[in-house]
Amino acid sequence: MHTVKRKIHGPASHGKPGTRGRALATAAEILRREGYSRLTMERVAAESGVAKTTIYRRWPTKAALCMELYLEVAGRELHDPDTGDIASDLRHIFNMVVRLQTRTVAGPAFIGLIAEALSNPKSSASFLAEFAERRRELTRRVLTRAIHRRQIRVDTDVDLVIDALGGATTFRLLQRHAPLSRKFADALVTLVLSGCRTPRASRARQEI
Amino acid sequence: MHTVKRKIHGPASHGKPGTRGRALATAAEILRREGYSRLTMERVAAESGVAKTTIYRRWPTKAALCMELYLEVAGRELHDPDTGDIASDLRHIFNMVVRLQTRTVAGPAFIGLIAEALSNPKSSASFLAEFAERRRELTRRVLTRAIHRRQIRVDTDVDLVIDALGGATTFRLLQRHAPLSRKFADALVTLVLSGCRTPRASRARQEI
């Protein structure tokens, strides 16, 4: 978590340098120590020394602040590995996602956001849609590229594949019925990818 | 919803006949009309005419009441189709699950339970584990049978397959980023099952 805090403290790209970073780092610290339900905008202001009006101007709600925090940490933790092989790319990505969810402040931020959205489904529909779409971007790009490279079938339903991969991962995060581990991520990618292989690729795999 | 209400009103298997059914039917009606956040034990007592002490004796928390309601509706809506073919069995089951989540009171009950569990992760860990396990029973039984019948590979990771199927379905229910439809359920089963096929079965499919 210290890494997260240090990096968020760096120069901000918008507004008065440091103000955004200080507020985000304070929110991360509260989330990490006490969870989403104990996070309030008042505490972020008091503990970061940033004026409440400044905080509200940038983030009208606690959910907006947490979404920015999540996306900032995700943007730093996740990248497109582009190894040249779709199985290897997806294994890399879902291992990064498991780490993101279990080892960084993105985990409690995500759980809090989902809980809040579910408690107020009507008011949070558009927020949830934007958040979902931004979290799907990387896997979508990697799968689309694999289609162009003919590593998976041209008729692959990219959204369905993202749901099977991301859904299983989110399921374990939210329900905690089984470990969210590296072994899980690797096996999940192998399972789901089998259904998208081109006939040539899957015959070659069977002959090995 | 009328079906649900009528059936819940039937003779109860425990306790004073009708009391349990009346309380569950009232809870279902509140959930359906106003959602989980507006459901309170006080309202269930007032609107069902069942004494508050009776309700609390049977269900110590609102979550316990909703879990019983969910499992009761699920027990009525879901059954083992045992068609002799695993693809057909799973398509049946996940179409029933989609119907359960989108067309019955089990949908709002489920969303409310997950939201509450996420808001209080420590206190609800054992509750969530029991709920998860009971929701996995049917798919686990069907997949285990398919292994014995050699319709899927003997080394199939049953829990992983349940996570991919159930996770994707839950993901769409909670996040609402794409429709939870019959077409989705069928395509999901085809995708995930491709990764569990015995070599003979998957070669036969490719030759068709």
Chai-1 contact restraints between the chains, C-beta under 6 A:
chainA,res_idxA,chainB,res_idxB,connection_type,confidence,min_distance_angstrom,max_distance_angstrom,comment,restraint_id
A,S37,B,S119,contact,1.0,0.0,6.0,A-B,restraint_1
A,I111,B,L118,contact,1.0,0.0,6.0,A-B,restraint_2
A,A115,B,A115,contact,1.0,0.0,6.0,A-B,restraint_3
A,A115,B,L118,contact,1.0,0.0,6.0,A-B,restraint_4
A,A115,B,S119,contact,1.0,0.0,6.0,A-B,restraint_5
A,L118,B,I111,contact,1.0,0.0,6.0,A-B,restraint_6
A,L118,B,A115,contact,1.0,0.0,6.0,A-B,restraint_7
A,S119,B,S37,contact,1.0,0.0,6.0,A-B,restraint_8
A,S119,B,A115,contact,1.0,0.0,6.0,A-B,restraint_9
A,L128,B,Q175,contact,1.0,0.0,6.0,A-B,restraint_10
A,A132,B,Q175,contact,1.0,0.0,6.0,A-B,restraint_11
A,A132,B,H177,contact,1.0,0.0,6.0,A-B,restraint_12
A,D157,B,A187,contact,1.0,0.0,6.0,A-B,restraint_13
A,D159,B,A178,contact,1.0,0.0,6.0,A-B,restraint_14
A,L160,B,A187,contact,1.0,0.0,6.0,A-B,restraint_15
A,L160,B,L191,contact,1.0,0.0,6.0,A-B,restraint_16
A,D163,B,A168,contact,1.0,0.0,6.0,A-B,restraint_17
A,D163,B,F171,contact,1.0,0.0,6.0,A-B,restraint_18
A,A164,B,A164,contact,1.0,0.0,6.0,A-B,restraint_19
A,A164,B,A168,contact,1.0,0.0,6.0,A-B,restraint_20
A,G167,B,G167,contact,1.0,0.0,6.0,A-B,restraint_21
A,G167,B,A168,contact,1.0,0.0,6.0,A-B,restraint_22
A,G167,B,F171,contact,1.0,0.0,6.0,A-B,restraint_23
A,A168,B,D163,contact,1.0,0.0,6.0,A-B,restraint_24
A,A168,B,A164,contact,1.0,0.0,6.0,A-B,restraint_25
A,A168,B,G167,contact,1.0,0.0,6.0,A-B,restraint_26
A,T170,B,F171,contact,1.0,0.0,6.0,A-B,restraint_27
A,F171,B,D163,contact,1.0,0.0,6.0,A-B,restraint_28
A,F171,B,G167,contact,1.0,0.0,6.0,A-B,restraint_29
A,F171,B,T170,contact,1.0,0.0,6.0,A-B,restraint_30
A,Q175,B,L128,contact,1.0,0.0,6.0,A-B,restraint_31
A,Q175,B,A132,contact,1.0,0.0,6.0,A-B,restraint_32
A,H177,B,A132,contact,1.0,0.0,6.0,A-B,restraint_33
A,A178,B,D159,contact,1.0,0.0,6.0,A-B,restraint_34
A,A187,B,D157,contact,1.0,0.0,6.0,A-B,restraint_35
A,A187,B,L160,contact,1.0,0.0,6.0,A-B,restraint_36
A,L191,B,G195,contact,1.0,0.0,6.0,A-B,restraint_37
A,S194,B,S194,contact,1.0,0.0,6.0,A-B,restraint_38
A,S194,B,G195,contact,1.0,0.0,6.0,A-B,restraint_39
A,G195,B,L191,contact,1.0,0.0,6.0,A-B,restraint_40
A,G195,B,S194,contact,1.0,0.0,6.0,A-B,restraint_41
A,G195,B,G195,contact,1.0,0.0,6.0,A-B,restraint_42
A,P199,B,Q206,contact,1.0,0.0,6.0,A-B,restraint_43
A,Q206,B,P199,contact,1.0,0.0,6.0,A-B,restraint_44
